[in-house]
Amino acid sequence: MAGGAKTIDINILGRSYKIACEEGEREALLEAVAYLDGKMGEIKKSGKVNGTDRIAVMAALNIAHEFLATKLGNGFDIGQAKRRISSIEAKLDEVLARQDKLF
């Protein structure tokens, strides 16, 4: 385990797991766990897929499809948005630095 990693207990589809989690990433991980648990619960409730392994694979496929649809232009590209925000921040920092020199 990395220096800042701690083991936390999570629960997915009624099963408990211990996983390593870096310091500061706990909330994001718990959101991911809740999202995955919800997807798997929906698939289980549909009754069309039996077995935890098959439910996990179907949930993974659904989540991968959602991710790729978003990434490939059918939705919001988070990576591109982060790059644009970083670019805007750099420009703002540059302009503000010039302003500071005026006073």
C-alpha positions, 0 to 999 in steps of 0.5 A: 500500500502507498504511504497515504493509502488506508484500507476502508470497508465498502459494500456492493450488492450486499457483499463487503470488501476491504480496499485501499484508498489514498488520503483525500480520495475517500469521498470520490471512491464512496461516490463510485461505490454508490454509483456501481452499487446502484447500477448493479442493483438495477440490473439485479432488480430487472431479473434478466441477469443472474449471478453476481459475476454476470451482474458485475460484468453487465454493470461494467459494460453499462458504465463503460458505454456511458463513459465512452458516449460522454467522451466521444462527443455525445455528451460532456468531455470532462478532460477537455473541460479541465484543459480549457479551465486550466488554460483560462486560469493560466490566462487569468493569472497572467493578466492579474500578474500584469495588473499587480505590477501597475500598483 
